[in-house]
Structure formats: C-alpha cells, structure tokens
Amino acid sequence: MHAIKPNNKELAWIISPYREIVDSSSVRTWLDNKVKKYNAKFVCVHANEASFSLYEGMDFGRTVAKISKHKNFIYVEYRDEYYVFVHIKNGKLFEDRLLSSESELVSALTFISSTNDGSENSSYEINYFGLTEQSSNDEILEKLEGITKSPKMCTEITNSLFETIEISDLKDDEVFYYVEFKNAVRDLADTKTQKVTLFSIVAIVLFIWALNTDTFNFDEQKERLELVDDYKEYTQLLMNGNSFSARLAQDFKIHKLLNSQLPNWSLYKVTHTIDAIEYRLLPQSHKASVKGLTLFADHYGMAVLNDSNGLGIVGGIDKQPVYTMISEVRRYPIEELTANLIDIESNVTPFATIRVKRTEEKGAWAERELGIVFSGASNHDLLRVAAIVDGYPERYPTFFSSCQSQGCSYDVSPQGVLKGVINFTIYGNSLGADTNGK
C-alpha cells in the first residue's frame, strides 16, 4: 500500500494491492481480522469489496475504473523509481499495485498478453506516463503496444493521472474514501443477521400460537393488509425526497471550486435552503470583480447574488433520491438510527455534533429532526458528515430540513473554519410500533 499526494489534492491517492471480498455474515469481525493481517489503519468498503491502507485518502484504482471510458484499460506510470500499475478488465478493477522493477511490470504485461484472445471485446486502451524518460523502458513500451488492437490505443499522456483527475469534477459515486476501519461498517452490518433470525423465531412462535388459539380470522387479516398501509405516506415521502448526503457533498465541491478559481474573493457565509445553497463572498483585492464572479457563476450553472446581504453566488441543489425504487425503501427504529448516527459522528469528526431537535409521531412511524452543529470544522468535514448520514450497508432515510424560514447557515472564517448549523430529518419506526422493518 502506498500514498501519493499531489500538490493540488487535499487527500492522498492510495494504491492498495490488499483487496478482499467482504464476509457479509460478520462484517465487523471480518474487518477487524483483515486490518490486523495487513497492519492497516484505514479501509475503503464498496459494494462487497474492501481494500486496506495505512493512510487516509482516496482509492485511485477504483476511481480510474469508474471514470474510464473503455471497459478494458491499463495505466502505467514510472514514479520515484517504481512503477504504478492499474489494470481494469470488463469495467472492474482487476489489479492495482506498485512494482519495484521493470521485470515485474514486464511479467504482468506478458501475462495479460498471453490471456488476451485479441477479440474486439478484449481490446485495451492504454495510457502511460514517464516511461520515455527512462531509456531502459523500451521492452515495456513494446509489451504495451503488443496488448492493444491498434497503436492508436496506446497513448503517452503529458501529465500524471494523479495530478489531472480533479475531485470537484467527479460525481459522488466516482470517489471512494478510506476511513478508519472502526467507522467503515456500522453496527447494523453485524446485527442485521441477528435481527432477521430473532424476527423469524418470534414470527414462528406467534404463528403457532395463533393457530392453536384461533385468535384471528385469516381472511379478515388479509383484507386489512390489502386495504390498510400504515407506511404509505412514509414510503411516498422517502421516494420523493433528495439525499442529504448528496447535498453535503455538493457543498464541499463548491467550496473547492471557490478556493481554487476565485482566489481574490473570500467566502464568509453559506446558507442552505430547500432548493439552493447560497455562498456570500467578500472581495480581497482590486482584482475581485463582479464580472469575474458572473463568469464563474455562468460557467458552473449558478447565479450571482447582489442584494442587501451583499455579493455572492447561488447554486441549485443536485437532486439525488435516496431510494429510486419502492423495493429499496428501508425502515429503522427511530431511536436506534439516532443513536447510530450520533455514535459514528463522535468517532469520525470532533468538529461536528449531532443534536436531537424534535420528534413527531405519525402512528406506526415517526420523523425526527436533528441538527449538525459545526464548531471549528473544515470544509472536508462536510464530506465526513455526508458519509455518516448516508448509511452502510443500506442507505439511511436522511433528508435536509430547513431552519425555520431563513434556511440553515454556517459562517466561514478567513482561515476556512466552519461554525453554524444544518438541520436534517430522519424517518423510522416510532417508539412502541412494529419494528420488523422491511
């Protein structure tokens, strides 16, 4: 495992050869054993696969696999006396590692050549960087060109992918973060099987008891199930709502854009409303012009604000549903979900605190409003909180909730420190209600 931190990235890119299929029957125990085995501190869990690292950062191989326009892709870079080797096959990350010698890389490329049948479906797109600076790399270039169907498919790029991949331009599902392993998988993962087992036992006992005592009429119960849906409104709310985690990730990306492309302006206040995010700015030099601000806003599909509160820009919300199909909708006991969010938050970021504001019972289910209080946070903490409220392995029902009529806001100091509140709402089974979930 190795960390490569370009000058233009807040976090390092991680190259990790330690990739394993997750044992879903006991995720926490399995992760704990693997972390000890690889002497790792951080883990990146995606779908049914986990990778491990000594360092916090972003998974380079997975991002390359996600953004590559060709389903079979190889990237090779000579860097600091070793070779970076990334192999994408059929759209999936097949291998990523650091190779210490030319012979190791030649062996890897020879293996690909020997297993490649030369068909259209197995043709490769290849990018390489830094190889021509090494006179001893002629054999490597020959091997690379031999793998492609056409010499045009093997390209020397002018800049390293580590430097040119811009995080702010990527979608949420194109960036994969390494986090401390104890926070990678929630208690839900370990308790899921236990809950299913417990529910099954209770259901069997109740069914046998009901049959023996003849306490209900099956036809009447079936009719009720067909006519009464205690969670109809719950399901509609969740299907029509947009992801709170996506909003936070969008906020982070705009922070990065403002810092990198408007250096003559200083951000001092951010306000979240139902449909938009407002960024208030102060000029820091004579080069800070409204024309430049307008050009920036137009380029990124935003609008310039110029009212009694000062100058700024406003961007519409990137609307991403939490659940796209009714079959994906999940229910959690509201107290358990609250406790889990607060517990994970306290371990991930010390600069944000989740507080319970109100709870409203809706019969079988309830909604609860919580507030994220930022104090001394950085813009990167927006991403950390986004990961917390998103949920794993199944997405949590979390949605933005405005703060009264003015929206939620936080101040940004000249040093980039965030201080303020953003509210959000969670939904789940109410206290004392049927909590078997879905």
C-alpha positions as CSV (number, residue, x, y, z in Angstrom):
1,M,0.0,0.0,0.0
2,H,1.3,3.4,-0.8
3,A,0.0,7.0,-0.6
4,I,0.7,9.6,-3.4
5,K,-0.3,13.1,-2.5
6,P,-0.3,15.6,-5.4
7,N,0.0,19.3,-4.7
8,N,-3.5,20.0,-5.9
9,K,-5.3,17.4,-3.7
10,E,-6.4,17.7,-0.1
11,L,-6.0,13.9,0.4
12,A,-3.6,11.4,-1.0
13,W,-4.4,8.8,-3.7
14,I,-4.0,5.3,-2.3
15,I,-2.6,2.4,-4.2
16,S,-3.5,-0.8,-2.3
17,P,-3.0,-4.4,-3.5
18,Y,-4.9,-5.6,-0.4
19,R,-8.4,-6.2,-1.7
20,E,-10.8,-8.7,-0.3
21,I,-14.4,-9.9,-0.8
22,V,-16.3,-9.0,2.4
23,D,-17.7,-11.7,4.6
24,S,-21.2,-10.3,4.9
25,S,-22.2,-12.7,7.7
26,S,-20.0,-10.9,10.2
27,V,-18.6,-7.8,8.7
28,R,-17.1,-6.2,11.8
29,T,-15.3,-9.3,12.9
30,W,-14.0,-10.0,9.4
31,L,-12.8,-6.4,9.0
32,D,-11.0,-6.5,12.4
33,N,-9.1,-9.6,11.4
34,K,-8.1,-8.2,8.0
35,V,-6.9,-4.9,9.5
36,K,-4.6,-6.8,11.8
37,K,-3.4,-9.1,9.0
38,Y,-2.4,-6.1,6.8
39,N,-1.4,-3.9,9.6
40,A,-3.8,-1.3,8.2
41,K,-5.5,1.7,9.9
42,F,-8.0,2.6,7.2
43,V,-10.4,0.7,5.0
44,C,-12.4,1.6,1.9
45,V,-15.6,-0.5,1.6
46,H,-17.6,-0.5,-1.6
47,A,-20.3,-3.0,-2.5
48,N,-19.0,-6.4,-1.5
49,E,-15.3,-5.4,-1.6
50,A,-12.9,-3.9,0.9
51,S,-9.4,-2.5,0.4
52,F,-6.9,-1.6,3.2
53,S,-4.4,1.1,3.8
54,L,-2.0,2.6,6.3
55,Y,-3.1,6.1,5.2
56,E,-6.2,8.2,4.9
57,G,-7.0,9.0,1.3
58,M,-8.9,8.1,-1.9
59,D,-8.9,4.8,-3.8
60,F,-7.0,5.6,-7.0
61,G,-7.7,2.3,-8.8
62,R,-11.5,2.3,-8.1
63,T,-11.8,5.9,-9.3
64,V,-9.9,5.2,-12.5
65,A,-12.1,2.1,-13.1
66,K,-15.2,4.2,-12.6
67,I,-14.3,7.1,-14.9
68,S,-12.5,5.1,-17.6
69,K,-14.4,5.4,-20.9
70,H,-13.0,2.0,-22.0
71,K,-14.0,-1.2,-20.2
72,N,-10.5,-2.7,-20.6
73,F,-7.9,-0.1,-19.5
74,I,-4.3,-0.2,-18.4
75,Y,-2.5,2.7,-16.7
76,V,1.3,2.6,-16.2
77,E,3.4,5.4,-14.6
78,Y,7.1,5.5,-13.7
79,R,7.3,7.4,-10.4
80,D,10.1,7.7,-7.9
81,E,11.9,4.5,-9.0
82,Y,8.9,2.3,-9.1
83,Y,6.0,1.6,-11.5
84,V,2.3,2.3,-10.8
85,F,0.3,-0.4,-12.5
86,V,-3.5,-0.3,-12.8
87,H,-5.4,-2.9,-14.7
88,I,-9.1,-2.5,-15.5
89,K,-10.9,-5.5,-17.0
90,N,-14.5,-5.7,-18.1
91,G,-15.1,-2.4,-16.3
92,K,-13.9,-3.6,-13.0
93,L,-10.6,-3.0,-11.1
94,F,-8.6,-6.2,-11.7
95,E,-5.3,-5.1,-10.2
96,D,-3.6,-2.1,-8.8
97,R,-0.1,-2.1,-7.2
98,L,3.4,-0.7,-7.2
99,L,6.1,-2.7,-9.0
100,S,9.6,-2.2,-7.9
101,S,11.4,-3.3,-11.1
102,E,11.0,-3.3,-14.9
103,S,11.0,-7.1,-14.9
104,E,7.9,-7.3,-12.6
105,L,6.0,-5.0,-14.9
106,V,7.1,-6.9,-18.0
107,S,5.9,-10.1,-16.3
108,A,2.5,-8.6,-15.6
109,L,2.1,-7.3,-19.1
110,T,3.2,-10.7,-20.6
111,F,0.5,-12.4,-18.6
112,I,-2.1,-10.1,-20.0
113,S,-0.9,-10.7,-23.5
114,S,-1.0,-14.5,-23.0
115,T,-4.6,-14.4,-21.8
116,N,-5.9,-11.9,-24.3
117,D,-7.7,-13.5,-27.2
118,G,-7.5,-10.4,-29.4
119,S,-11.2,-10.0,-29.9
120,E,-13.0,-6.7,-30.0
121,N,-14.4,-7.2,-26.5
122,S,-10.9,-7.8,-25.1
123,S,-9.1,-4.9,-26.7
124,Y,-7.4,-2.5,-24.4
125,E,-7.0,1.3,-24.1
126,I,-3.6,2.1,-22.5
127,N,-2.3,5.3,-21.1
128,Y,1.3,5.7,-19.8
129,F,3.3,8.5,-18.3
130,G,7.0,8.9,-17.5
131,L,8.2,5.8,-19.3
132,T,10.0,7.5,-22.2
133,E,12.2,9.4,-19.7
134,Q,13.8,6.0,-18.8
135,S,15.9,4.7,-21.7
136,S,15.6,1.1,-20.2
137,N,11.8,1.0,-20.8
138,D,11.8,0.0,-24.4
139,E,10.7,-3.5,-23.6
140,I,7.8,-2.1,-21.5
141,L,6.6,0.1,-24.4
142,E,6.9,-2.9,-26.8
143,K,4.8,-5.0,-24.4
144,L,2.2,-2.3,-24.0
145,E,1.8,-1.8,-27.8
146,G,1.5,-5.5,-28.2
147,I,-1.5,-5.7,-25.9
148,T,-3.6,-3.1,-27.9
149,K,-5.5,-3.8,-31.0
150,S,-4.2,-0.7,-32.6
151,P,-1.1,1.6,-31.9
152,K,-3.6,4.5,-31.5
153,M,-5.0,2.8,-28.4
154,C,-1.6,3.1,-26.6
155,T,-1.1,6.7,-25.6
156,E,1.6,8.6,-23.8
157,I,-0.1,11.3,-21.7
158,T,1.5,14.6,-20.9
159,N,0.6,14.7,-17.2
160,S,0.2,12.1,-14.5
161,L,-3.4,11.0,-13.8
162,F,-2.7,11.6,-10.1
163,E,-2.4,15.3,-10.9
164,T,-5.0,15.6,-13.6
165,I,-8.0,13.9,-12.1
166,E,-9.9,16.7,-10.4
167,I,-12.1,15.6,-7.5
168,S,-14.5,18.6,-7.8
169,D,-15.4,17.4,-11.3
170,L,-16.3,13.8,-10.2
171,K,-19.7,12.5,-9.2
172,D,-20.2,11.2,-5.7
173,D,-20.1,7.6,-6.9
174,E,-16.7,8.2,-8.6
175,V,-14.7,8.9,-5.5
176,F,-14.0,6.3,-2.8
177,Y,-12.6,7.3,0.5
178,Y,-10.5,5.4,3.1
179,V,-11.8,5.9,6.6
180,E,-10.8,4.4,10.0
181,F,-11.8,0.8,9.9
182,K,-14.0,1.0,13.1
183,N,-16.2,3.5,11.3
184,A,-16.3,1.8,7.9
185,V,-19.1,-0.6,8.9
186,R,-22.0,0.3,11.2
187,D,-23.4,-1.8,13.9
188,L,-26.2,-2.5,11.5
189,A,-24.0,-4.8,9.5
190,D,-23.2,-7.1,12.4
191,T,-26.7,-7.0,13.9
192,K,-28.6,-7.5,10.6
193,T,-28.4,-11.3,10.7
194,Q,-29.3,-11.4,14.4
195,K,-32.4,-9.2,13.8
196,V,-33.6,-11.4,10.9
197,T,-33.0,-14.5,13.0
198,L,-34.8,-13.1,16.0
199,F,-37.7,-11.9,13.9
200,S,-38.1,-15.3,12.3
201,I,-38.2,-17.0,15.6
202,V,-40.8,-14.6,17.0
203,A,-42.9,-14.9,13.8
204,I,-42.9,-18.7,14.0
205,V,-43.9,-18.7,17.7
206,L,-46.7,-16.2,17.2
207,F,-48.0,-18.1,14.1
208,I,-48.2,-21.4,16.0
209,W,-49.8,-19.7,19.0
210,A,-52.4,-18.1,16.7
211,L,-53.2,-21.4,15.0
212,N,-53.7,-23.2,18.3
213,T,-55.9,-20.5,19.9
214,D,-57.7,-19.5,16.7
215,T,-57.4,-15.8,17.8
216,F,-57.7,-14.3,14.3
217,N,-59.5,-14.8,11.1
218,F,-57.1,-15.1,8.2
219,D,-59.4,-13.6,5.7
220,E,-60.0,-10.5,7.8
221,Q,-56.3,-10.0,8.3
222,K,-55.6,-10.4,4.5
223,E,-58.3,-7.9,3.8
224,R,-56.7,-5.4,6.2
225,L,-53.3,-5.9,4.6
226,E,-54.8,-5.1,1.2
227,L,-56.7,-2.0,2.3
228,V,-54.5,-0.5,5.1
229,D,-50.9,0.6,4.6
230,D,-49.5,2.2,7.8
231,Y,-46.4,3.2,5.8
232,K,-47.9,4.6,2.6
233,E,-47.2,8.2,3.4
234,Y,-43.8,7.2,4.8
235,T,-42.9,5.5,1.5
236,Q,-44.1,8.4,-0.6
237,L,-42.0,10.9,1.5
238,L,-38.9,8.8,1.1
239,M,-39.3,8.2,-2.6
240,N,-39.9,12.0,-3.3
241,G,-37.1,13.3,-1.1
242,N,-33.5,14.1,-2.1
243,S,-30.4,12.8,-0.4
244,F,-29.0,14.9,2.4
245,S,-25.5,13.3,1.9
246,A,-25.5,14.4,-1.8
247,R,-26.3,18.0,-0.7
248,L,-23.3,18.0,1.7
249,A,-21.0,16.5,-1.0
250,Q,-22.2,19.2,-3.4
251,D,-21.4,21.9,-0.8
252,F,-17.9,20.5,-0.4
253,K,-17.3,20.5,-4.2
254,I,-18.4,24.2,-4.4
255,H,-16.1,25.1,-1.5
256,K,-13.2,23.6,-3.5
257,L,-14.2,25.4,-6.7
258,L,-14.4,28.8,-4.9
259,N,-11.0,28.2,-3.3
260,S,-9.3,27.2,-6.5
261,Q,-10.9,29.6,-9.0
262,L,-11.9,32.7,-7.1
263,P,-8.7,33.4,-5.1
264,N,-9.5,37.1,-4.9
265,W,-12.7,36.5,-3.1
266,S,-13.2,35.3,0.5
267,L,-16.2,33.1,1.4
268,Y,-17.7,34.2,4.8
269,K,-21.2,32.7,4.9
270,V,-23.1,29.6,3.5
271,T,-26.8,29.2,3.7
272,H,-28.8,26.1,2.8
273,T,-32.4,26.4,1.7
274,I,-34.8,23.8,0.3
275,D,-33.9,24.4,-3.3
276,A,-30.5,26.1,-3.2
277,I,-27.1,26.8,-1.5
278,E,-26.0,30.4,-1.2
279,Y,-22.4,31.5,-0.8
280,R,-21.7,35.0,0.4
281,L,-18.3,36.5,-0.7
282,L,-16.1,39.5,0.1
283,P,-13.5,41.0,-2.3
284,Q,-10.0,40.6,-1.1
285,S,-8.2,42.7,-3.7
286,H,-8.7,45.1,-6.6
287,K,-8.7,42.0,-8.9
288,A,-12.0,40.8,-7.4
289,S,-14.6,42.0,-10.0
290,V,-18.3,41.3,-10.3
291,K,-17.6,40.4,-13.9
292,G,-15.3,37.6,-12.9
293,L,-17.8,36.4,-10.3
294,T,-20.5,36.4,-13.1
295,L,-18.2,34.5,-15.4
296,F,-17.6,31.8,-12.7
297,A,-21.3,31.5,-11.9
298,D,-22.3,31.2,-15.6
299,H,-19.7,28.5,-16.2
300,Y,-20.9,26.3,-13.3
301,G,-24.6,26.9,-13.9
302,M,-25.1,29.2,-10.9
303,A,-26.4,32.8,-10.4
304,V,-24.9,35.9,-8.9
305,L,-26.5,37.3,-5.8
306,N,-26.4,41.1,-5.2
307,D,-28.8,42.2,-2.5
308,S,-28.9,43.9,0.9
309,N,-26.9,41.0,2.3
310,G,-24.0,41.6,-0.1
311,L,-22.5,39.8,-3.0
312,G,-22.4,36.1,-3.6
313,I,-23.5,33.2,-5.8
314,V,-26.3,30.7,-5.5
315,G,-26.5,27.2,-6.9
316,G,-29.5,24.8,-7.3
317,I,-29.5,21.5,-5.5
318,D,-28.1,18.5,-7.2
319,K,-31.2,16.4,-6.7
320,Q,-30.4,12.7,-6.0
321,P,-33.1,10.5,-4.5
322,V,-32.2,8.3,-1.5
323,Y,-34.3,5.5,-2.9
324,T,-35.1,5.0,-6.6
325,M,-37.4,2.0,-6.2
326,I,-40.0,1.2,-3.6
327,S,-38.3,-2.2,-3.0
328,E,-35.2,-0.2,-1.8
329,V,-37.1,1.7,0.9
330,R,-35.9,0.8,4.4
331,R,-37.3,1.3,7.9
332,Y,-35.2,1.5,11.1
333,P,-36.3,2.0,14.7
334,I,-36.0,5.8,15.1
335,E,-34.1,5.6,18.4
336,E,-31.6,3.0,17.0
337,L,-31.0,5.1,13.9
338,T,-30.5,8.3,16.0
339,A,-28.0,6.5,18.4
340,N,-26.1,5.1,15.5
341,L,-25.7,8.4,13.7
342,I,-24.5,10.2,16.9
343,D,-22.2,7.3,17.9
344,I,-20.5,7.2,14.5
345,E,-20.3,11.0,14.2
346,S,-18.5,11.3,17.6
347,N,-15.8,8.9,16.3
348,V,-15.4,10.4,12.8
349,T,-15.2,14.1,13.4
350,P,-14.7,16.0,16.7
351,F,-15.7,19.3,15.0
352,A,-19.4,18.4,14.4
353,T,-22.0,17.5,16.9
354,I,-25.4,16.0,16.0
355,R,-28.2,17.1,18.3
356,V,-31.9,16.0,18.5
357,K,-34.3,18.9,18.0
358,R,-37.8,17.4,17.8
359,T,-39.7,14.2,17.1
360,E,-43.1,13.9,15.6
361,E,-45.1,10.7,15.8
362,K,-47.0,9.6,12.7
363,G,-48.7,6.5,14.1
364,A,-46.6,3.5,13.2
365,W,-43.7,5.7,12.1
366,A,-42.1,8.9,13.2
367,E,-39.9,11.7,11.8
368,R,-37.1,13.3,13.9
369,E,-35.3,16.5,13.2
370,L,-31.6,16.7,14.1
371,G,-29.1,19.4,13.7
372,I,-25.4,19.2,12.8
373,V,-23.5,21.8,14.8
374,F,-20.2,22.8,13.2
375,S,-17.6,24.3,15.5
376,G,-14.0,24.6,14.2
377,A,-14.8,22.3,11.3
378,S,-13.1,22.4,7.8
379,N,-14.9,22.0,4.5
380,H,-13.6,18.4,4.4
381,D,-15.8,17.7,7.5
382,L,-18.8,18.2,5.1
383,L,-17.7,15.0,3.4
384,R,-17.2,13.2,6.7
385,V,-20.7,14.1,7.8
386,A,-22.0,13.1,4.4
387,A,-20.5,9.6,4.9
388,I,-22.1,9.3,8.3
389,V,-25.6,10.2,7.3
390,D,-25.5,8.1,4.1
391,G,-25.5,4.8,6.0
392,Y,-23.9,1.5,5.3
393,P,-24.6,-1.2,4.0
394,E,-28.1,0.2,3.3
395,R,-28.8,3.9,2.8
396,Y,-30.3,5.7,5.7
397,P,-33.5,7.8,5.2
398,T,-31.9,11.2,5.9
399,F,-33.2,14.4,4.2
400,F,-32.4,18.2,4.5
401,S,-34.6,20.2,6.9
402,S,-34.5,24.0,6.7
403,C,-34.0,26.1,9.8
404,Q,-37.3,28.0,10.2
405,S,-37.9,30.4,7.3
406,Q,-34.3,31.6,6.9
407,G,-32.7,28.4,6.0
408,C,-29.7,26.8,7.7
409,S,-26.4,28.6,7.7
410,Y,-22.8,28.5,8.9
411,D,-20.1,31.1,9.0
412,V,-16.7,30.6,7.3
413,S,-13.7,32.3,8.9
414,P,-10.8,33.7,6.8
415,Q,-8.9,30.6,7.7
416,G,-11.7,28.4,6.3
417,V,-13.1,27.3,9.7
418,L,-16.9,26.5,9.7
419,K,-19.2,27.4,12.5
420,G,-23.0,27.0,12.4
421,V,-25.9,24.6,12.0
422,I,-27.5,22.5,9.2
423,N,-30.7,20.6,10.1
424,F,-31.8,17.3,8.7
425,T,-34.7,14.8,9.2
426,I,-34.6,11.1,9.7
427,Y,-37.6,8.7,9.4
428,G,-38.2,5.4,11.0
429,N,-40.4,3.2,13.2
430,S,-41.9,5.1,16.1
431,L,-41.5,4.0,19.7
432,G,-43.6,1.0,20.6
433,A,-44.6,0.5,16.9
434,D,-44.0,-2.7,14.9
435,T,-40.2,-2.6,14.2
436,N,-39.8,-5.5,11.9
437,G,-38.9,-3.2,9.1
438,K,-38.7,-4.0,5.5
